[in-house]
Amino acid sequence: MKYLRSYPWGMQLFLFLMMIVAMIGFCSTMLLMLLPKFTTYSLTQLTGITELSPVSMIQTSLTVQGISSLFIFLIPAWLFAYLAHPNPPEYLGLRKPGRNIQFLLVIGIMAGAIPLLQALESLISLINFGPKIKASQAANDHIMNAYMNVPDFVSFIKVLVILAVVPALGEELFFRGVMMRFVKKRTRTMVIPVLFTAAVFSYAHTNIYGFLSIFIAGIMLAVIYYLTHSLWCGILGHFFFNGSQVILSYLGKSNATIKAFAESSTVPVYFVLAGAVVFGISFYLLWKNKTPLADNWTDDFPPEGPFED
């Protein structure tokens, strides 16, 4: 088998982009064909749900969201790695971190960053971007609120898998595992790969008010990957970030205090300050315990091991 790593950079990139287009086209076609047969809803209806939509419509829309995430991010990234390299997990960075404590520190970083990023999004939401952008953001918020309105434990697990597990795996493989690798091949430092992938990562979420917060989160996940040389750390951080929101929404069903906190559009100052302290300490310790990617980590035919201490 001739792996894609033997082809020039431009040809590899072209083939990766074609895989993405092909998967999006296949997914869209299948959904348009199968939805009328197995459900009573059209794709247009499912992309315009609100908190007041029927439960069956919300659940179907959530399933479509999960399928779309698989075909847009996870499958193209894994398929390309499988065709590009004899060891796909190594190519994608799916290796053990240099130190086990890095897992704990990543959770600390993300836990501390959550109130900071939420406060930033709340501030940006006060800016008047015009009626069209406001309506678009409102539609996006209605969809997310509908997804988060989990009536029982089974629904909670489904939401957690689709909104936390699948994105954590798929988006990290796609943006940090493949895309950042491509960009780094044409740059000398990590600055451009980190910023570029974070910008595309944020744009893909179509959250206008949250663009800057998601952009910063993308930078954090890229830096975590670089400092730990393990994409599993970034996947854990991504899952914790998304999953904590789902868990709070579910716990809020039986706790008025948690519900008020989860649904609040503002973040208390003491949460922001506490988050800044937790973030700062955790990041400092991760930096002190870093096992960074080697200078040659993007080589298609690396001569030595996965990282240099």
FIGU-100973 format. One record per residue (C-alpha): residue number from 0; residue in three letters; x, y, z. Coordinates in steps of 0.1 Angstrom, whole numbers, plus 5000, padded with zeros to 4 digits. Layout:
REM FIGU-100973
+-----+-----+------+------+------+
|   k |   r |    X |    Y |    Z |
+-----+-----+------+------+------+
| NUM | ala |    X |    Y |    Z |
...
+-----+-----+------+------+------+
END
This chain:
REM FIGU-100973
+-----+-----+------+------+------+
|   k |   r |    X |    Y |    Z |
+-----+-----+------+------+------+
|   0 | met | 5000 | 5000 | 5000 |
|   1 | lys | 5013 | 5034 | 4990 |
|   2 | tyr | 5005 | 5058 | 5018 |
|   3 | leu | 4996 | 5095 | 5012 |
|   4 | arg | 5026 | 5106 | 5032 |
|   5 | ser | 5047 | 5099 | 5001 |
|   6 | tyr | 5029 | 5125 | 4981 |
|   7 | pro | 5038 | 5162 | 4981 |
|   8 | trp | 5023 | 5185 | 5007 |
|   9 | gly | 4999 | 5202 | 4982 |
|  10 | met | 4986 | 5169 | 4969 |
|  11 | gln | 4980 | 5157 | 5005 |
|  12 | leu | 4961 | 5188 | 5014 |
|  13 | phe | 4940 | 5186 | 4982 |
|  14 | leu | 4930 | 5150 | 4989 |
|  15 | phe | 4921 | 5159 | 5025 |
|  16 | leu | 4899 | 5187 | 5013 |
|  17 | met | 4883 | 5164 | 4988 |
|  18 | met | 4876 | 5139 | 5015 |
|  19 | ile | 4858 | 5166 | 5036 |
|  20 | val | 4837 | 5177 | 5006 |
|  21 | ala | 4828 | 5141 | 4997 |
|  22 | met | 4818 | 5133 | 5033 |
|  23 | ile | 4797 | 5164 | 5036 |
|  24 | gly | 4780 | 5156 | 5003 |
|  25 | phe | 4774 | 5120 | 5012 |
|  26 | cys | 4760 | 5129 | 5047 |
|  27 | ser | 4737 | 5156 | 5032 |
|  28 | thr | 4724 | 5133 | 5005 |
|  29 | met | 4717 | 5105 | 5030 |
|  30 | leu | 4699 | 5128 | 5054 |
|  31 | leu | 4678 | 5142 | 5026 |
|  32 | met | 4669 | 5108 | 5014 |
|  33 | leu | 4664 | 5090 | 5048 |
|  34 | leu | 4647 | 5117 | 5069 |
|  35 | pro | 4614 | 5116 | 5050 |
|  36 | lys | 4613 | 5078 | 5052 |
|  37 | phe | 4621 | 5074 | 5089 |
|  38 | thr | 4608 | 5107 | 5104 |
|  39 | thr | 4580 | 5132 | 5097 |
|  40 | tyr | 4604 | 5161 | 5098 |
|  41 | ser | 4624 | 5178 | 5070 |
|  42 | leu | 4660 | 5189 | 5074 |
|  43 | thr | 4649 | 5226 | 5074 |
|  44 | gln | 4625 | 5219 | 5103 |
|  45 | leu | 4653 | 5202 | 5123 |
|  46 | thr | 4676 | 5232 | 5119 |
|  47 | gly | 4651 | 5256 | 5132 |
|  48 | ile | 4640 | 5240 | 5164 |
|  49 | thr | 4634 | 5259 | 5197 |
|  50 | glu | 4628 | 5250 | 5233 |
|  51 | leu | 4590 | 5248 | 5224 |
|  52 | ser | 4595 | 5223 | 5196 |
|  53 | pro | 4581 | 5187 | 5201 |
|  54 | val | 4605 | 5164 | 5220 |
|  55 | ser | 4606 | 5140 | 5191 |
|  56 | met | 4617 | 5168 | 5168 |
|  57 | ile | 4644 | 5179 | 5192 |
|  58 | gln | 4657 | 5144 | 5196 |
|  59 | thr | 4658 | 5139 | 5158 |
|  60 | ser | 4676 | 5172 | 5153 |
|  61 | leu | 4701 | 5161 | 5180 |
|  62 | thr | 4707 | 5128 | 5162 |
|  63 | val | 4713 | 5146 | 5129 |
|  64 | gln | 4737 | 5169 | 5147 |
|  65 | gly | 4757 | 5139 | 5159 |
|  66 | ile | 4757 | 5123 | 5125 |
|  67 | ser | 4768 | 5155 | 5108 |
|  68 | ser | 4797 | 5160 | 5133 |
|  69 | leu | 4809 | 5125 | 5126 |
|  70 | phe | 4809 | 5129 | 5088 |
|  71 | ile | 4823 | 5165 | 5088 |
|  72 | phe | 4851 | 5161 | 5114 |
|  73 | leu | 4858 | 5126 | 5128 |
|  74 | ile | 4855 | 5104 | 5097 |
|  75 | pro | 4876 | 5126 | 5073 |
|  76 | ala | 4903 | 5130 | 5099 |
|  77 | trp | 4906 | 5093 | 5107 |
|  78 | leu | 4902 | 5082 | 5071 |
|  79 | phe | 4930 | 5106 | 5060 |
|  80 | ala | 4953 | 5094 | 5087 |
|  81 | tyr | 4946 | 5058 | 5078 |
|  82 | leu | 4955 | 5064 | 5042 |
|  83 | ala | 4984 | 5088 | 5050 |
|  84 | his | 5004 | 5068 | 5075 |
|  85 | pro | 5010 | 5032 | 5086 |
|  86 | asn | 5004 | 5042 | 5122 |
|  87 | pro | 4972 | 5065 | 5121 |
|  88 | pro | 4971 | 5070 | 5159 |
|  89 | glu | 5007 | 5082 | 5159 |
|  90 | tyr | 5000 | 5105 | 5129 |
|  91 | leu | 4971 | 5120 | 5148 |
|  92 | gly | 4989 | 5124 | 5181 |
|  93 | leu | 4969 | 5098 | 5199 |
|  94 | arg | 4997 | 5088 | 5222 |
|  95 | lys | 5002 | 5088 | 5260 |
|  96 | pro | 5011 | 5122 | 5275 |
|  97 | gly | 5046 | 5125 | 5288 |
|  98 | arg | 5034 | 5127 | 5324 |
|  99 | asn | 5001 | 5114 | 5339 |
| 100 | ile | 4997 | 5146 | 5359 |
| 101 | gln | 4991 | 5165 | 5327 |
| 102 | phe | 4956 | 5150 | 5325 |
| 103 | leu | 4947 | 5165 | 5359 |
| 104 | leu | 4963 | 5199 | 5350 |
| 105 | val | 4944 | 5200 | 5317 |
| 106 | ile | 4911 | 5197 | 5337 |
| 107 | gly | 4923 | 5225 | 5360 |
| 108 | ile | 4931 | 5247 | 5330 |
| 109 | met | 4897 | 5242 | 5314 |
| 110 | ala | 4878 | 5245 | 5347 |
| 111 | gly | 4895 | 5278 | 5354 |
| 112 | ala | 4889 | 5290 | 5318 |
| 113 | ile | 4852 | 5283 | 5317 |
| 114 | pro | 4840 | 5313 | 5338 |
| 115 | leu | 4865 | 5336 | 5321 |
| 116 | leu | 4853 | 5327 | 5286 |
| 117 | gln | 4817 | 5328 | 5296 |
| 118 | ala | 4822 | 5363 | 5311 |
| 119 | leu | 4838 | 5374 | 5278 |
| 120 | glu | 4809 | 5360 | 5258 |
| 121 | ser | 4785 | 5379 | 5280 |
| 122 | leu | 4803 | 5411 | 5275 |
| 123 | ile | 4804 | 5407 | 5237 |
| 124 | ser | 4767 | 5399 | 5237 |
| 125 | leu | 4761 | 5435 | 5248 |
| 126 | ile | 4774 | 5448 | 5215 |
| 127 | asn | 4748 | 5456 | 5189 |
| 128 | phe | 4759 | 5439 | 5157 |
| 129 | gly | 4726 | 5446 | 5139 |
| 130 | pro | 4692 | 5428 | 5136 |
| 131 | lys | 4704 | 5400 | 5112 |
| 132 | ile | 4733 | 5389 | 5134 |
| 133 | lys | 4711 | 5392 | 5165 |
| 134 | ala | 4684 | 5370 | 5149 |
| 135 | ser | 4710 | 5345 | 5138 |
| 136 | gln | 4725 | 5343 | 5173 |
| 137 | ala | 4690 | 5339 | 5188 |
| 138 | ala | 4683 | 5310 | 5165 |
| 139 | asn | 4716 | 5293 | 5175 |
| 140 | asp | 4708 | 5299 | 5212 |
| 141 | his | 4673 | 5284 | 5208 |
| 142 | ile | 4688 | 5252 | 5192 |
| 143 | met | 4713 | 5248 | 5220 |
| 144 | asn | 4687 | 5254 | 5247 |
| 145 | ala | 4665 | 5229 | 5231 |
| 146 | tyr | 4693 | 5203 | 5231 |
| 147 | met | 4701 | 5210 | 5268 |
| 148 | asn | 4665 | 5206 | 5279 |
| 149 | val | 4671 | 5169 | 5288 |
| 150 | pro | 4640 | 5153 | 5304 |
| 151 | asp | 4656 | 5121 | 5318 |
| 152 | phe | 4689 | 5103 | 5323 |
| 153 | val | 4688 | 5084 | 5290 |
| 154 | ser | 4684 | 5117 | 5272 |
| 155 | phe | 4712 | 5132 | 5293 |
| 156 | ile | 4736 | 5104 | 5282 |
| 157 | lys | 4726 | 5110 | 5245 |
| 158 | val | 4732 | 5147 | 5248 |
| 159 | leu | 4765 | 5142 | 5266 |
| 160 | val | 4777 | 5118 | 5238 |
| 161 | ile | 4766 | 5140 | 5209 |
| 162 | leu | 4775 | 5174 | 5223 |
| 163 | ala | 4806 | 5164 | 5243 |
| 164 | val | 4822 | 5131 | 5234 |
| 165 | val | 4817 | 5132 | 5196 |
| 166 | pro | 4829 | 5169 | 5192 |
| 167 | ala | 4859 | 5163 | 5216 |
| 168 | leu | 4871 | 5133 | 5194 |
| 169 | gly | 4861 | 5146 | 5160 |
| 170 | glu | 4871 | 5182 | 5163 |
| 171 | glu | 4904 | 5175 | 5180 |
| 172 | leu | 4914 | 5149 | 5154 |
| 173 | phe | 4903 | 5173 | 5126 |
| 174 | phe | 4917 | 5207 | 5138 |
| 175 | arg | 4947 | 5197 | 5160 |
| 176 | gly | 4954 | 5162 | 5147 |
| 177 | val | 4954 | 5170 | 5109 |
| 178 | met | 4949 | 5207 | 5102 |
| 179 | met | 4975 | 5220 | 5126 |
| 180 | arg | 4999 | 5194 | 5113 |
| 181 | phe | 4994 | 5207 | 5077 |
| 182 | val | 4999 | 5243 | 5086 |
| 183 | lys | 5030 | 5236 | 5107 |
| 184 | lys | 5046 | 5219 | 5077 |
| 185 | arg | 5048 | 5254 | 5061 |
| 186 | thr | 5058 | 5275 | 5091 |
| 187 | arg | 5088 | 5276 | 5114 |
| 188 | thr | 5070 | 5283 | 5147 |
| 189 | met | 5038 | 5271 | 5163 |
| 190 | val | 5022 | 5306 | 5164 |
| 191 | ile | 5006 | 5305 | 5129 |
| 192 | pro | 4993 | 5269 | 5132 |
| 193 | val | 4978 | 5276 | 5166 |
| 194 | leu | 4961 | 5309 | 5156 |
| 195 | phe | 4950 | 5296 | 5122 |
| 196 | thr | 4934 | 5264 | 5135 |
| 197 | ala | 4918 | 5283 | 5164 |
| 198 | ala | 4902 | 5308 | 5140 |
| 199 | val | 4888 | 5280 | 5117 |
| 200 | phe | 4877 | 5261 | 5148 |
| 201 | ser | 4858 | 5291 | 5161 |
| 202 | tyr | 4843 | 5299 | 5127 |
| 203 | ala | 4830 | 5264 | 5123 |
| 204 | his | 4809 | 5268 | 5155 |
| 205 | thr | 4788 | 5296 | 5139 |
| 206 | asn | 4784 | 5313 | 5173 |
| 207 | ile | 4788 | 5350 | 5166 |
| 208 | tyr | 4788 | 5363 | 5202 |
| 209 | gly | 4810 | 5334 | 5213 |
| 210 | phe | 4835 | 5336 | 5184 |
| 211 | leu | 4863 | 5352 | 5205 |
| 212 | ser | 4857 | 5328 | 5235 |
| 213 | ile | 4858 | 5298 | 5212 |
| 214 | phe | 4889 | 5312 | 5194 |
| 215 | ile | 4907 | 5315 | 5228 |
| 216 | ala | 4895 | 5280 | 5237 |
| 217 | gly | 4910 | 5267 | 5204 |
| 218 | ile | 4943 | 5284 | 5212 |
| 219 | met | 4943 | 5267 | 5246 |
| 220 | leu | 4936 | 5232 | 5231 |
| 221 | ala | 4964 | 5237 | 5206 |
| 222 | val | 4988 | 5248 | 5233 |
| 223 | ile | 4978 | 5218 | 5255 |
| 224 | tyr | 4985 | 5195 | 5226 |
| 225 | tyr | 5019 | 5211 | 5220 |
| 226 | leu | 5029 | 5210 | 5257 |
| 227 | thr | 5018 | 5174 | 5263 |
| 228 | his | 5026 | 5159 | 5228 |
| 229 | ser | 4993 | 5140 | 5233 |
| 230 | leu | 4960 | 5147 | 5216 |
| 231 | trp | 4943 | 5127 | 5243 |
| 232 | cys | 4949 | 5157 | 5267 |
| 233 | gly | 4932 | 5180 | 5242 |
| 234 | ile | 4903 | 5156 | 5238 |
| 235 | leu | 4899 | 5154 | 5276 |
| 236 | gly | 4900 | 5192 | 5279 |
| 237 | his | 4875 | 5196 | 5250 |
| 238 | phe | 4852 | 5170 | 5266 |
| 239 | phe | 4854 | 5187 | 5300 |
| 240 | phe | 4845 | 5221 | 5285 |
| 241 | asn | 4815 | 5208 | 5266 |
| 242 | gly | 4804 | 5182 | 5291 |
| 243 | ser | 4804 | 5205 | 5321 |
| 244 | gln | 4776 | 5226 | 5304 |
| 245 | val | 4755 | 5195 | 5297 |
| 246 | ile | 4760 | 5182 | 5332 |
| 247 | leu | 4750 | 5215 | 5348 |
| 248 | ser | 4719 | 5217 | 5326 |
| 249 | tyr | 4709 | 5182 | 5337 |
| 250 | leu | 4716 | 5188 | 5374 |
| 251 | gly | 4696 | 5220 | 5372 |
| 252 | lys | 4664 | 5200 | 5366 |
| 253 | ser | 4664 | 5190 | 5403 |
| 254 | asn | 4683 | 5219 | 5418 |
| 255 | ala | 4670 | 5255 | 5415 |
| 256 | thr | 4703 | 5270 | 5424 |
| 257 | ile | 4722 | 5251 | 5398 |
| 258 | lys | 4695 | 5259 | 5372 |
| 259 | ala | 4697 | 5296 | 5379 |
| 260 | phe | 4735 | 5295 | 5376 |
| 261 | ala | 4734 | 5275 | 5343 |
| 262 | glu | 4708 | 5297 | 5327 |
| 263 | ser | 4723 | 5330 | 5339 |
| 264 | ser | 4736 | 5353 | 5312 |
| 265 | thr | 4761 | 5369 | 5336 |
| 266 | val | 4790 | 5354 | 5355 |
| 267 | pro | 4796 | 5365 | 5391 |
| 268 | val | 4829 | 5384 | 5396 |
| 269 | tyr | 4841 | 5360 | 5423 |
| 270 | phe | 4837 | 5330 | 5398 |
| 271 | val | 4858 | 5349 | 5373 |
| 272 | leu | 4885 | 5357 | 5398 |
| 273 | ala | 4885 | 5321 | 5412 |
| 274 | gly | 4887 | 5308 | 5376 |
| 275 | ala | 4916 | 5331 | 5368 |
| 276 | val | 4935 | 5317 | 5399 |
| 277 | val | 4928 | 5281 | 5390 |
| 278 | phe | 4937 | 5286 | 5354 |
| 279 | gly | 4969 | 5304 | 5362 |
| 280 | ile | 4981 | 5278 | 5387 |
| 281 | ser | 4972 | 5249 | 5364 |
| 282 | phe | 4988 | 5264 | 5334 |
| 283 | tyr | 5020 | 5272 | 5353 |
| 284 | leu | 5022 | 5236 | 5366 |
| 285 | leu | 5016 | 5222 | 5331 |
| 286 | trp | 5044 | 5244 | 5317 |
| 287 | lys | 5067 | 5232 | 5344 |
| 288 | asn | 5057 | 5196 | 5336 |
| 289 | lys | 5057 | 5200 | 5298 |
| 290 | thr | 5068 | 5173 | 5274 |
| 291 | pro | 5065 | 5192 | 5242 |
| 292 | leu | 5062 | 5180 | 5206 |
| 293 | ala | 5095 | 5175 | 5189 |
| 294 | asp | 5107 | 5200 | 5163 |
| 295 | asn | 5102 | 5172 | 5137 |
| 296 | trp | 5067 | 5161 | 5148 |
| 297 | thr | 5052 | 5169 | 5114 |
| 298 | asp | 5077 | 5149 | 5094 |
| 299 | asp | 5061 | 5122 | 5073 |
| 300 | phe | 5090 | 5099 | 5079 |
| 301 | pro | 5103 | 5108 | 5114 |
| 302 | pro | 5137 | 5093 | 5122 |
| 303 | glu | 5133 | 5091 | 5160 |
| 304 | gly | 5106 | 5090 | 5187 |
| 305 | pro | 5074 | 5111 | 5191 |
| 306 | phe | 5089 | 5139 | 5212 |
| 307 | glu | 5120 | 5154 | 5227 |
| 308 | asp | 5121 | 5162 | 5264 |
+-----+-----+------+------+------+
END
